[in-house]
Amino acid sequence: MQYTYTPHGVCSRQILIDVKDDIIQSVRFVGGCNGNTQGIGALVKGMPVQEVVERLEHIHCGNRPTSCPDQLAKALKEVTAASAKPAAE
């Protein structure tokens, strides 16, 4: 399933995430440091969502209290929460 997340406190404006069966299929950042965000996307492809969250959560960018990797972790937590909700009857 594809998800769109709007990050806060970083240069990237959007994170596009495709997850299937709790495995990351692709991640693409809109904006931000192009080489770094492409690298993040390539590294997390094929990884379980929870493992990516554990590795990337709480990473800071300079003096900022967050970073693009941290924002991806936040987005993935939202993805996990959304997929855990029962379907409307």
Phi and psi restraints in degrees (range 20) as a CNS / XPLOR table:
assign (resid 1 and name C) (resid 2 and name N)
       (resid 2 and name CA) (resid 2 and name C) 1.0 -96.6 20.0 2
assign (resid 2 and name N) (resid 2 and name CA)
       (resid 2 and name C) (resid 3 and name N) 1.0 140.5 20.0 2
assign (resid 2 and name C) (resid 3 and name N)
       (resid 3 and name CA) (resid 3 and name C) 1.0 -130.8 20.0 2
assign (resid 3 and name N) (resid 3 and name CA)
       (resid 3 and name C) (resid 4 and name N) 1.0 149.6 20.0 2
assign (resid 3 and name C) (resid 4 and name N)
       (resid 4 and name CA) (resid 4 and name C) 1.0 -122.2 20.0 2
assign (resid 4 and name N) (resid 4 and name CA)
       (resid 4 and name C) (resid 5 and name N) 1.0 130.7 20.0 2
assign (resid 4 and name C) (resid 5 and name N)
       (resid 5 and name CA) (resid 5 and name C) 1.0 -126.4 20.0 2
assign (resid 5 and name N) (resid 5 and name CA)
       (resid 5 and name C) (resid 6 and name N) 1.0 137.5 20.0 2
assign (resid 5 and name C) (resid 6 and name N)
       (resid 6 and name CA) (resid 6 and name C) 1.0 -100.6 20.0 2
assign (resid 6 and name N) (resid 6 and name CA)
       (resid 6 and name C) (resid 7 and name N) 1.0 109.2 20.0 2
assign (resid 6 and name C) (resid 7 and name N)
       (resid 7 and name CA) (resid 7 and name C) 1.0 -74.1 20.0 2
assign (resid 7 and name N) (resid 7 and name CA)
       (resid 7 and name C) (resid 8 and name N) 1.0 160.5 20.0 2
assign (resid 7 and name C) (resid 8 and name N)
       (resid 8 and name CA) (resid 8 and name C) 1.0 -128.7 20.0 2
assign (resid 8 and name N) (resid 8 and name CA)
       (resid 8 and name C) (resid 9 and name N) 1.0 137.4 20.0 2
assign (resid 8 and name C) (resid 9 and name N)
       (resid 9 and name CA) (resid 9 and name C) 1.0 81.9 20.0 2
assign (resid 9 and name N) (resid 9 and name CA)
       (resid 9 and name C) (resid 10 and name N) 1.0 12.7 20.0 2
assign (resid 9 and name C) (resid 10 and name N)
       (resid 10 and name CA) (resid 10 and name C) 1.0 -133.7 20.0 2
assign (resid 10 and name N) (resid 10 and name CA)
       (resid 10 and name C) (resid 11 and name N) 1.0 173.2 20.0 2
assign (resid 10 and name C) (resid 11 and name N)
       (resid 11 and name CA) (resid 11 and name C) 1.0 -75.5 20.0 2
assign (resid 11 and name N) (resid 11 and name CA)
       (resid 11 and name C) (resid 12 and name N) 1.0 -31.6 20.0 2
assign (resid 11 and name C) (resid 12 and name N)
       (resid 12 and name CA) (resid 12 and name C) 1.0 -69.1 20.0 2
assign (resid 12 and name N) (resid 12 and name CA)
       (resid 12 and name C) (resid 13 and name N) 1.0 146.9 20.0 2
assign (resid 12 and name C) (resid 13 and name N)
       (resid 13 and name CA) (resid 13 and name C) 1.0 -101.0 20.0 2
assign (resid 13 and name N) (resid 13 and name CA)
       (resid 13 and name C) (resid 14 and name N) 1.0 -20.4 20.0 2
assign (resid 13 and name C) (resid 14 and name N)
       (resid 14 and name CA) (resid 14 and name C) 1.0 -158.6 20.0 2
assign (resid 14 and name N) (resid 14 and name CA)
       (resid 14 and name C) (resid 15 and name N) 1.0 150.0 20.0 2
assign (resid 14 and name C) (resid 15 and name N)
       (resid 15 and name CA) (resid 15 and name C) 1.0 -126.4 20.0 2
assign (resid 15 and name N) (resid 15 and name CA)
       (resid 15 and name C) (resid 16 and name N) 1.0 124.4 20.0 2
assign (resid 15 and name C) (resid 16 and name N)
       (resid 16 and name CA) (resid 16 and name C) 1.0 -104.9 20.0 2
assign (resid 16 and name N) (resid 16 and name CA)
       (resid 16 and name C) (resid 17 and name N) 1.0 122.0 20.0 2
assign (resid 16 and name C) (resid 17 and name N)
       (resid 17 and name CA) (resid 17 and name C) 1.0 -126.1 20.0 2
assign (resid 17 and name N) (resid 17 and name CA)
       (resid 17 and name C) (resid 18 and name N) 1.0 135.0 20.0 2
assign (resid 17 and name C) (resid 18 and name N)
       (resid 18 and name CA) (resid 18 and name C) 1.0 -120.4 20.0 2
assign (resid 18 and name N) (resid 18 and name CA)
       (resid 18 and name C) (resid 19 and name N) 1.0 119.2 20.0 2
assign (resid 18 and name C) (resid 19 and name N)
       (resid 19 and name CA) (resid 19 and name C) 1.0 -125.6 20.0 2
assign (resid 19 and name N) (resid 19 and name CA)
       (resid 19 and name C) (resid 20 and name N) 1.0 136.0 20.0 2
assign (resid 19 and name C) (resid 20 and name N)
       (resid 20 and name CA) (resid 20 and name C) 1.0 -135.8 20.0 2
assign (resid 20 and name N) (resid 20 and name CA)
       (resid 20 and name C) (resid 21 and name N) 1.0 125.8 20.0 2
assign (resid 20 and name C) (resid 21 and name N)
       (resid 21 and name CA) (resid 21 and name C) 1.0 52.3 20.0 2
assign (resid 21 and name N) (resid 21 and name CA)
       (resid 21 and name C) (resid 22 and name N) 1.0 42.7 20.0 2
assign (resid 21 and name C) (resid 22 and name N)
       (resid 22 and name CA) (resid 22 and name C) 1.0 63.6 20.0 2
assign (resid 22 and name N) (resid 22 and name CA)
       (resid 22 and name C) (resid 23 and name N) 1.0 19.1 20.0 2
assign (resid 22 and name C) (resid 23 and name N)
       (resid 23 and name CA) (resid 23 and name C) 1.0 -116.5 20.0 2
assign (resid 23 and name N) (resid 23 and name CA)
       (resid 23 and name C) (resid 24 and name N) 1.0 132.1 20.0 2
assign (resid 23 and name C) (resid 24 and name N)
       (resid 24 and name CA) (resid 24 and name C) 1.0 -73.6 20.0 2
assign (resid 24 and name N) (resid 24 and name CA)
       (resid 24 and name C) (resid 25 and name N) 1.0 122.8 20.0 2
assign (resid 24 and name C) (resid 25 and name N)
       (resid 25 and name CA) (resid 25 and name C) 1.0 -90.1 20.0 2
assign (resid 25 and name N) (resid 25 and name CA)
       (resid 25 and name C) (resid 26 and name N) 1.0 -39.1 20.0 2
assign (resid 25 and name C) (resid 26 and name N)
       (resid 26 and name CA) (resid 26 and name C) 1.0 -163.6 20.0 2
assign (resid 26 and name N) (resid 26 and name CA)
       (resid 26 and name C) (resid 27 and name N) 1.0 153.9 20.0 2
assign (resid 26 and name C) (resid 27 and name N)
       (resid 27 and name CA) (resid 27 and name C) 1.0 -138.8 20.0 2
assign (resid 27 and name N) (resid 27 and name CA)
       (resid 27 and name C) (resid 28 and name N) 1.0 130.7 20.0 2
assign (resid 27 and name C) (resid 28 and name N)
       (resid 28 and name CA) (resid 28 and name C) 1.0 -135.3 20.0 2
assign (resid 28 and name N) (resid 28 and name CA)
       (resid 28 and name C) (resid 29 and name N) 1.0 128.9 20.0 2
assign (resid 28 and name C) (resid 29 and name N)
       (resid 29 and name CA) (resid 29 and name C) 1.0 -96.8 20.0 2
assign (resid 29 and name N) (resid 29 and name CA)
       (resid 29 and name C) (resid 30 and name N) 1.0 141.7 20.0 2
assign (resid 29 and name C) (resid 30 and name N)
       (resid 30 and name CA) (resid 30 and name C) 1.0 -105.7 20.0 2
assign (resid 30 and name N) (resid 30 and name CA)
       (resid 30 and name C) (resid 31 and name N) 1.0 116.9 20.0 2
assign (resid 30 and name C) (resid 31 and name N)
       (resid 31 and name CA) (resid 31 and name C) 1.0 87.0 20.0 2
assign (resid 31 and name N) (resid 31 and name CA)
       (resid 31 and name C) (resid 32 and name N) 1.0 -175.9 20.0 2
assign (resid 31 and name C) (resid 32 and name N)
       (resid 32 and name CA) (resid 32 and name C) 1.0 85.4 20.0 2
assign (resid 32 and name N) (resid 32 and name CA)
       (resid 32 and name C) (resid 33 and name N) 1.0 -170.8 20.0 2
assign (resid 32 and name C) (resid 33 and name N)
       (resid 33 and name CA) (resid 33 and name C) 1.0 -79.5 20.0 2
assign (resid 33 and name N) (resid 33 and name CA)
       (resid 33 and name C) (resid 34 and name N) 1.0 102.7 20.0 2
assign (resid 33 and name C) (resid 34 and name N)
       (resid 34 and name CA) (resid 34 and name C) 1.0 -50.6 20.0 2
assign (resid 34 and name N) (resid 34 and name CA)
       (resid 34 and name C) (resid 35 and name N) 1.0 -49.7 20.0 2
assign (resid 34 and name C) (resid 35 and name N)
       (resid 35 and name CA) (resid 35 and name C) 1.0 -64.4 20.0 2
assign (resid 35 and name N) (resid 35 and name CA)
       (resid 35 and name C) (resid 36 and name N) 1.0 -42.9 20.0 2
assign (resid 35 and name C) (resid 36 and name N)
       (resid 36 and name CA) (resid 36 and name C) 1.0 -65.5 20.0 2
assign (resid 36 and name N) (resid 36 and name CA)
       (resid 36 and name C) (resid 37 and name N) 1.0 -44.6 20.0 2
assign (resid 36 and name C) (resid 37 and name N)
       (resid 37 and name CA) (resid 37 and name C) 1.0 -70.1 20.0 2
assign (resid 37 and name N) (resid 37 and name CA)
       (resid 37 and name C) (resid 38 and name N) 1.0 -33.4 20.0 2
assign (resid 37 and name C) (resid 38 and name N)
       (resid 38 and name CA) (resid 38 and name C) 1.0 -65.1 20.0 2
assign (resid 38 and name N) (resid 38 and name CA)
       (resid 38 and name C) (resid 39 and name N) 1.0 -39.0 20.0 2
assign (resid 38 and name C) (resid 39 and name N)
       (resid 39 and name CA) (resid 39 and name C) 1.0 -63.6 20.0 2
assign (resid 39 and name N) (resid 39 and name CA)
       (resid 39 and name C) (resid 40 and name N) 1.0 -42.8 20.0 2
assign (resid 39 and name C) (resid 40 and name N)
       (resid 40 and name CA) (resid 40 and name C) 1.0 -59.2 20.0 2
assign (resid 40 and name N) (resid 40 and name CA)
       (resid 40 and name C) (resid 41 and name N) 1.0 -47.8 20.0 2
assign (resid 40 and name C) (resid 41 and name N)
       (resid 41 and name CA) (resid 41 and name C) 1.0 -58.8 20.0 2
assign (resid 41 and name N) (resid 41 and name CA)
       (resid 41 and name C) (resid 42 and name N) 1.0 -42.0 20.0 2
assign (resid 41 and name C) (resid 42 and name N)
       (resid 42 and name CA) (resid 42 and name C) 1.0 -68.6 20.0 2
assign (resid 42 and name N) (resid 42 and name CA)
       (resid 42 and name C) (resid 43 and name N) 1.0 -38.3 20.0 2
assign (resid 42 and name C) (resid 43 and name N)
       (resid 43 and name CA) (resid 43 and name C) 1.0 -69.8 20.0 2
assign (resid 43 and name N) (resid 43 and name CA)
       (resid 43 and name C) (resid 44 and name N) 1.0 -35.9 20.0 2
assign (resid 43 and name C) (resid 44 and name N)
       (resid 44 and name CA) (resid 44 and name C) 1.0 -87.7 20.0 2
assign (resid 44 and name N) (resid 44 and name CA)
       (resid 44 and name C) (resid 45 and name N) 1.0 -13.2 20.0 2
assign (resid 44 and name C) (resid 45 and name N)
       (resid 45 and name CA) (resid 45 and name C) 1.0 -58.9 20.0 2
assign (resid 45 and name N) (resid 45 and name CA)
       (resid 45 and name C) (resid 46 and name N) 1.0 128.7 20.0 2
assign (resid 45 and name C) (resid 46 and name N)
       (resid 46 and name CA) (resid 46 and name C) 1.0 87.2 20.0 2
assign (resid 46 and name N) (resid 46 and name CA)
       (resid 46 and name C) (resid 47 and name N) 1.0 -2.5 20.0 2
assign (resid 46 and name C) (resid 47 and name N)
       (resid 47 and name CA) (resid 47 and name C) 1.0 -91.4 20.0 2
assign (resid 47 and name N) (resid 47 and name CA)
       (resid 47 and name C) (resid 48 and name N) 1.0 151.5 20.0 2
assign (resid 47 and name C) (resid 48 and name N)
       (resid 48 and name CA) (resid 48 and name C) 1.0 -65.7 20.0 2
assign (resid 48 and name N) (resid 48 and name CA)
       (resid 48 and name C) (resid 49 and name N) 1.0 142.4 20.0 2
assign (resid 48 and name C) (resid 49 and name N)
       (resid 49 and name CA) (resid 49 and name C) 1.0 -54.0 20.0 2
assign (resid 49 and name N) (resid 49 and name CA)
       (resid 49 and name C) (resid 50 and name N) 1.0 -49.3 20.0 2
assign (resid 49 and name C) (resid 50 and name N)
       (resid 50 and name CA) (resid 50 and name C) 1.0 -61.7 20.0 2
assign (resid 50 and name N) (resid 50 and name CA)
       (resid 50 and name C) (resid 51 and name N) 1.0 -36.4 20.0 2
assign (resid 50 and name C) (resid 51 and name N)
       (resid 51 and name CA) (resid 51 and name C) 1.0 -65.5 20.0 2
assign (resid 51 and name N) (resid 51 and name CA)
       (resid 51 and name C) (resid 52 and name N) 1.0 -40.5 20.0 2
assign (resid 51 and name C) (resid 52 and name N)
       (resid 52 and name CA) (resid 52 and name C) 1.0 -64.3 20.0 2
assign (resid 52 and name N) (resid 52 and name CA)
       (resid 52 and name C) (resid 53 and name N) 1.0 -43.7 20.0 2
assign (resid 52 and name C) (resid 53 and name N)
       (resid 53 and name CA) (resid 53 and name C) 1.0 -58.1 20.0 2
assign (resid 53 and name N) (resid 53 and name CA)
       (resid 53 and name C) (resid 54 and name N) 1.0 -48.4 20.0 2
assign (resid 53 and name C) (resid 54 and name N)
       (resid 54 and name CA) (resid 54 and name C) 1.0 -61.5 20.0 2
assign (resid 54 and name N) (resid 54 and name CA)
       (resid 54 and name C) (resid 55 and name N) 1.0 -35.7 20.0 2
assign (resid 54 and name C) (resid 55 and name N)
       (resid 55 and name CA) (resid 55 and name C) 1.0 -79.5 20.0 2
assign (resid 55 and name N) (resid 55 and name CA)
       (resid 55 and name C) (resid 56 and name N) 1.0 -33.7 20.0 2
assign (resid 55 and name C) (resid 56 and name N)
       (resid 56 and name CA) (resid 56 and name C) 1.0 -101.8 20.0 2
assign (resid 56 and name N) (resid 56 and name CA)
       (resid 56 and name C) (resid 57 and name N) 1.0 -18.2 20.0 2
assign (resid 56 and name C) (resid 57 and name N)
       (resid 57 and name CA) (resid 57 and name C) 1.0 -62.8 20.0 2
assign (resid 57 and name N) (resid 57 and name CA)
       (resid 57 and name C) (resid 58 and name N) 1.0 139.6 20.0 2
assign (resid 57 and name C) (resid 58 and name N)
       (resid 58 and name CA) (resid 58 and name C) 1.0 74.5 20.0 2
assign (resid 58 and name N) (resid 58 and name CA)
       (resid 58 and name C) (resid 59 and name N) 1.0 16.3 20.0 2
assign (resid 58 and name C) (resid 59 and name N)
       (resid 59 and name CA) (resid 59 and name C) 1.0 -80.5 20.0 2
assign (resid 59 and name N) (resid 59 and name CA)
       (resid 59 and name C) (resid 60 and name N) 1.0 134.3 20.0 2
assign (resid 59 and name C) (resid 60 and name N)
       (resid 60 and name CA) (resid 60 and name C) 1.0 -105.3 20.0 2
assign (resid 60 and name N) (resid 60 and name CA)
       (resid 60 and name C) (resid 61 and name N) 1.0 154.8 20.0 2
assign (resid 60 and name C) (resid 61 and name N)
       (resid 61 and name CA) (resid 61 and name C) 1.0 -114.3 20.0 2
assign (resid 61 and name N) (resid 61 and name CA)
       (resid 61 and name C) (resid 62 and name N) 1.0 105.3 20.0 2
assign (resid 61 and name C) (resid 62 and name N)
       (resid 62 and name CA) (resid 62 and name C) 1.0 59.9 20.0 2
assign (resid 62 and name N) (resid 62 and name CA)
       (resid 62 and name C) (resid 63 and name N) 1.0 -128.7 20.0 2
assign (resid 62 and name C) (resid 63 and name N)
       (resid 63 and name CA) (resid 63 and name C) 1.0 -85.8 20.0 2
assign (resid 63 and name N) (resid 63 and name CA)
       (resid 63 and name C) (resid 64 and name N) 1.0 -3.2 20.0 2
assign (resid 63 and name C) (resid 64 and name N)
       (resid 64 and name CA) (resid 64 and name C) 1.0 -73.1 20.0 2
assign (resid 64 and name N) (resid 64 and name CA)
       (resid 64 and name C) (resid 65 and name N) 1.0 147.3 20.0 2
assign (resid 64 and name C) (resid 65 and name N)
       (resid 65 and name CA) (resid 65 and name C) 1.0 -80.9 20.0 2
assign (resid 65 and name N) (resid 65 and name CA)
       (resid 65 and name C) (resid 66 and name N) 1.0 5.6 20.0 2
assign (resid 65 and name C) (resid 66 and name N)
       (resid 66 and name CA) (resid 66 and name C) 1.0 -145.8 20.0 2
assign (resid 66 and name N) (resid 66 and name CA)
       (resid 66 and name C) (resid 67 and name N) 1.0 -178.0 20.0 2
assign (resid 66 and name C) (resid 67 and name N)
       (resid 67 and name CA) (resid 67 and name C) 1.0 -160.0 20.0 2
assign (resid 67 and name N) (resid 67 and name CA)
       (resid 67 and name C) (resid 68 and name N) 1.0 173.1 20.0 2
assign (resid 67 and name C) (resid 68 and name N)
       (resid 68 and name CA) (resid 68 and name C) 1.0 -60.8 20.0 2
assign (resid 68 and name N) (resid 68 and name CA)
       (resid 68 and name C) (resid 69 and name N) 1.0 -42.9 20.0 2
assign (resid 68 and name C) (resid 69 and name N)
       (resid 69 and name CA) (resid 69 and name C) 1.0 -61.4 20.0 2
assign (resid 69 and name N) (resid 69 and name CA)
       (resid 69 and name C) (resid 70 and name N) 1.0 -41.6 20.0 2
assign (resid 69 and name C) (resid 70 and name N)
       (resid 70 and name CA) (resid 70 and name C) 1.0 -63.8 20.0 2
assign (resid 70 and name N) (resid 70 and name CA)
       (resid 70 and name C) (resid 71 and name N) 1.0 -40.8 20.0 2
assign (resid 70 and name C) (resid 71 and name N)
       (resid 71 and name CA) (resid 71 and name C) 1.0 -65.3 20.0 2
assign (resid 71 and name N) (resid 71 and name CA)
       (resid 71 and name C) (resid 72 and name N) 1.0 -35.5 20.0 2
assign (resid 71 and name C) (resid 72 and name N)
       (resid 72 and name CA) (resid 72 and name C) 1.0 -63.3 20.0 2
assign (resid 72 and name N) (resid 72 and name CA)
       (resid 72 and name C) (resid 73 and name N) 1.0 -41.7 20.0 2
assign (resid 72 and name C) (resid 73 and name N)
       (resid 73 and name CA) (resid 73 and name C) 1.0 -60.2 20.0 2
assign (resid 73 and name N) (resid 73 and name CA)
       (resid 73 and name C) (resid 74 and name N) 1.0 -43.0 20.0 2
assign (resid 73 and name C) (resid 74 and name N)
       (resid 74 and name CA) (resid 74 and name C) 1.0 -63.0 20.0 2
assign (resid 74 and name N) (resid 74 and name CA)
       (resid 74 and name C) (resid 75 and name N) 1.0 -42.4 20.0 2
assign (resid 74 and name C) (resid 75 and name N)
       (resid 75 and name CA) (resid 75 and name C) 1.0 -62.0 20.0 2
assign (resid 75 and name N) (resid 75 and name CA)
       (resid 75 and name C) (resid 76 and name N) 1.0 -42.7 20.0 2
assign (resid 75 and name C) (resid 76 and name N)
       (resid 76 and name CA) (resid 76 and name C) 1.0 -67.2 20.0 2
assign (resid 76 and name N) (resid 76 and name CA)
       (resid 76 and name C) (resid 77 and name N) 1.0 -32.6 20.0 2
assign (resid 76 and name C) (resid 77 and name N)
       (resid 77 and name CA) (resid 77 and name C) 1.0 -64.3 20.0 2
assign (resid 77 and name N) (resid 77 and name CA)
       (resid 77 and name C) (resid 78 and name N) 1.0 -39.7 20.0 2
assign (resid 77 and name C) (resid 78 and name N)
       (resid 78 and name CA) (resid 78 and name C) 1.0 -65.4 20.0 2
assign (resid 78 and name N) (resid 78 and name CA)
       (resid 78 and name C) (resid 79 and name N) 1.0 -41.2 20.0 2
assign (resid 78 and name C) (resid 79 and name N)
       (resid 79 and name CA) (resid 79 and name C) 1.0 -59.1 20.0 2
assign (resid 79 and name N) (resid 79 and name CA)
       (resid 79 and name C) (resid 80 and name N) 1.0 -45.6 20.0 2
assign (resid 79 and name C) (resid 80 and name N)
       (resid 80 and name CA) (resid 80 and name C) 1.0 -62.9 20.0 2
assign (resid 80 and name N) (resid 80 and name CA)
       (resid 80 and name C) (resid 81 and name N) 1.0 -43.9 20.0 2
assign (resid 80 and name C) (resid 81 and name N)
       (resid 81 and name CA) (resid 81 and name C) 1.0 -64.1 20.0 2
assign (resid 81 and name N) (resid 81 and name CA)
       (resid 81 and name C) (resid 82 and name N) 1.0 -42.1 20.0 2
assign (resid 81 and name C) (resid 82 and name N)
       (resid 82 and name CA) (resid 82 and name C) 1.0 -65.6 20.0 2
assign (resid 82 and name N) (resid 82 and name CA)
       (resid 82 and name C) (resid 83 and name N) 1.0 -38.7 20.0 2
assign (resid 82 and name C) (resid 83 and name N)
       (resid 83 and name CA) (resid 83 and name C) 1.0 -76.3 20.0 2
assign (resid 83 and name N) (resid 83 and name CA)
       (resid 83 and name C) (resid 84 and name N) 1.0 -17.5 20.0 2
assign (resid 83 and name C) (resid 84 and name N)
       (resid 84 and name CA) (resid 84 and name C) 1.0 -84.1 20.0 2
assign (resid 84 and name N) (resid 84 and name CA)
       (resid 84 and name C) (resid 85 and name N) 1.0 -16.3 20.0 2
assign (resid 84 and name C) (resid 85 and name N)
       (resid 85 and name CA) (resid 85 and name C) 1.0 -69.2 20.0 2
assign (resid 85 and name N) (resid 85 and name CA)
       (resid 85 and name C) (resid 86 and name N) 1.0 137.2 20.0 2
assign (resid 85 and name C) (resid 86 and name N)
       (resid 86 and name CA) (resid 86 and name C) 1.0 -68.0 20.0 2
assign (resid 86 and name N) (resid 86 and name CA)
       (resid 86 and name C) (resid 87 and name N) 1.0 148.4 20.0 2
assign (resid 86 and name C) (resid 87 and name N)
       (resid 87 and name CA) (resid 87 and name C) 1.0 -66.8 20.0 2
assign (resid 87 and name N) (resid 87 and name CA)
       (resid 87 and name C) (resid 88 and name N) 1.0 144.3 20.0 2
assign (resid 87 and name C) (resid 88 and name N)
       (resid 88 and name CA) (resid 88 and name C) 1.0 -66.7 20.0 2
assign (resid 88 and name N) (resid 88 and name CA)
       (resid 88 and name C) (resid 89 and name N) 1.0 138.4 20.0 2
